[in-house]
Amino acid sequence: MAEQKRSRPPAGSAGAGSSRPAGRRVRDKEARRAAIIAAARAAFAEQGYAKTTIREIARRARVTHGLVMLHFSTKEQLFIAAMPGTGDLGSFVEGDLRALPDRIARAYIERMESASSADPFLALIRSAASDQDAAKKLLMAMGQHSTESYRAVLPADDIEMRVASLGAYLIGVTFSRYVLREGPLAAASRAELEARLVPAIRGILLESQ
């Protein structure tokens, strides 16, 4: 008797060789997003914000330009996602409001002290003078991102001004201590810097709260 041929399961069924578990798709999506962020972080650090293109990031991540735009609608949003620490903003903002300045100061110092000279945020500050339009767009996006996080714990009518003032203050500290590396701010120890930052941050964010 001739051997009967085994019937193949229909495409897409649980037994089909081409099917993948649902969890695999999720992991692949997360892996692609992680690859895009890693490529963006390296590109921004090496070339600066203005010179880095989405196509260059896609090439480094080995994905398509369209896939990058699917995950991140603008280059500004991709830069924010690529900056170390920005994803943790919501977590350290939450908590005791009185201790918020202490948490901000510690998180800022920890991030900047461990940053390399090619850190994307430092690269942005260095290149701001050469491309003001790009810097303006990015600072607006960063301000919006920060404001959304702070608004949840600071119901002040002038929250946008407070967040913008905090950003300007920390950019100034960053420029003196981590870019120029000269003067009292650069020479201060981490403990001394934190002792200076906390009351200044408290005055900017919590005054009249």
N, C-alpha and C positions, 0 to 999 in steps of 0.2 A: 504494500500500500504506500502510495506516495506520501511523503511527509507533508503535513499541512503547514502552510506558511503562517507564522504568527502575525496576528493583526497588530498594527501599530496604533498606539493611543493617539487620539486627535491632537493636533497642535494646540498648545496652550493648556492641556490638561495636566493634572498633577503628575502623571507618569511620563510626560514628554520630556525629552532630554533638553529641549531648549528653554524650558520654564525655569524660573528662579524663585526662591522663597521671597516673600514680601520683605523680610528683614534685610536681604542682600541688597535690594534696591535702595533702601534707606541708607545702609552703610556706604554704598557707592556714591550716593548724593552727598553725604557728609564728607567723604574722602575728596570728592571733586571740589567742594567748597573750601576745605582745608588746603588743598593744593593751590587754589586761586589766591587765598589769603597769603600763603607762604611766598608765592611768586610775586605778589604785589608788594609785600614787605621788603623783599630783596631788591626789587626794581626801584621802589621809591627811595630806599636808602642809598642805592648806587647812583641813580640819575637825578634825584630830586623829584618833587611833585610835578612841576611844570613839564619836564621833558619826558616823563613816563607816560606811555599810551596804553589804552586797554588792549590793543593788539599785541604789544610787547608782553604784557602780563599773560595774555592768553597763550602766547607762544611758549613762555617759560613754564606755564602750568600744563601745557600739552592738551589744551581744550580749545573750543571755538570761541570766537569773539562773541557770538550770540549767547553762549552759555554763561560767559562772564556777566553779560548784561542781564541775563535772567536772574542771577543771584544778587547782583548789585546794579541798581538802575543808573547810577552815576559814578564817575570817578571819585567824587568827593566822598560818597558813601563807602566806596571800597577802601579809600585811604583811612577813614575812621575805623573800619573793621580791622584793617591791617595794623593799626597802631597798638602796641602792647598796652593793656590796661583799660582800654575804652570799653571793652565788653563787661568789665567788672564794676563800672560806674554805679549801676543801679544797686549792686549788692552792698557797697560800703556807704552809699548815701542813706540807705535804710538803717533805722536804729534810733538810739537816744539823740534827740536834736542837739542837746547841749554838748555832746561829744563829737558832733559832726565835724567841726574844724580840726579836731585831733585826727580823725580818720582820714580826712582829705590830705592833711599835711604828711601823715605817715605813708599813705598810698603814693603820693606824688614823689616823695623822697626815695622810697623804695624803688619805684619805677625808674626814676632818672639816674639814681646811683648805679643801677645795674645796666643802664642803656649803653650801647656801644656808640662810637663816634659816628656810625652810619645809621643810627636810629632814624626812622622816618620823620618823627616830630622835629628832631634837630635839623634834619635835612631841609624840612619846610622852612624853619626859621632862617637858616642860612640863605635860602634861595628867594625869600620873600621880597627882598629889595630888587631883584632882577625881573620878577614877574608879579607885579602887584595885583593884576586882575585875577590870576590863578589863586593867589593868597587870599584875596577877598572872598572868592567863592567858597574856598575851603573853610575859612574862618566862620563864615555864615552857617555852613553845614555843621561844623563842630559846635557852634553856639546853640543851634537848634537841638542837636543831639543831647547836649548837656542840660539845656533848659527843661527838656521833657523829663529827664531823670530827677532834677532838683525840684521841679514843680510839685511832685508827689509828696514831698516832705516840707516844702517851703511855700505855703499859700500866700505869698506876698504879692501885692498888686504890681510891684516893679521887679518881678523875678527876672525878667530879661536883662534889666540893667545890672542887677546884682551878679548874675552869671557872667555877663560880659565884662564886668569889672574884675571878677575873680580870674577870668581867662587872661585879661590884660596883665594883671599882677603876676600871675605865674609864668606868663611868657617873658616878662621882664626878668624875673628871677632866673629862668632857664637861660636866657641870653647871657646874663652876667656870669653865672656859675658854670654852665655847661658848654657854652659856645666860646665866649671870650676867655673864660677861666682866669679872670683877674679881679682883684679887689677883695673887700671884706667878705662878700657873699661866697666867693670862690674859696676863700681860706677857712671859712667856718666849718666846724665839725658837723656831723649829721645831727647831733643833739642840739647844738647851737642854732642850726638852721631851723629845726622843728620848733624850737622855743620862739623864734622870730615869726615863723609862718602862722602858727596857731592863732595868736591874737589878731593878726592882720586879716586872716580868713574869717575869724569870728566877727570882726567889725564890718566886713564886706557883706557877709551873708545873713548875719543874725541881728544886726542892729535894728531896734524897734520891734523885734519879734516877740 
